[in-house]
Amino acid sequence: MQGAIVMVQVGGSTDLSGLHKELHGVENVKEVYFLAGPTDVVCHVEAADTDALMHSVLKIRGMKGVANTDTRFILPVH
C-alpha cells in the first residue's frame, strides 16, 4: 500500500459543497477534511501502488476550483 496526504488550496469562488462531493468520488481518496488557514482541504489518499496513487493525486489537481496542491507521500517505518 502506498499513501499520501494532499493539501489543497481552493479558488475564491469555488462551490465547497460540490468540491467535497467530488473529492470523495475520487478513487483511492479515503478521507477529506476542510480546514481554516492557508490549507483549505486535506485529503488522505491510499492506493495499491504508486501509479494508482499518482492517478488519484492528478485527478485532485485537475479538479475545477483547485488552485494549488502540495502532496506528501507517506513513508513506511519498519
Stockholm file with secondary structure:
# STOCKHOLM 1.0

chainA/1-78         MQGAIVMVQVGGSTDLSGLHKELHGVENVKEVYFLAGPTDVVCHVEAADTDALMHSVLKIRGMKGVANTDTRFILPVH
#=GR chainA/1-78 SS CEEEEEEEEECTTCCHHHHHHHHHTSTTEEEEEECSSSCCEEEEEEESSHHHHHHHHHHHHTSTTEEEEEEEEECCCC
#=GC SS_cons        CEEEEEEEEECTTCCHHHHHHHHHTSTTEEEEEECSSSCCEEEEEEESSHHHHHHHHHHHHTSTTEEEEEEEEECCCC
//
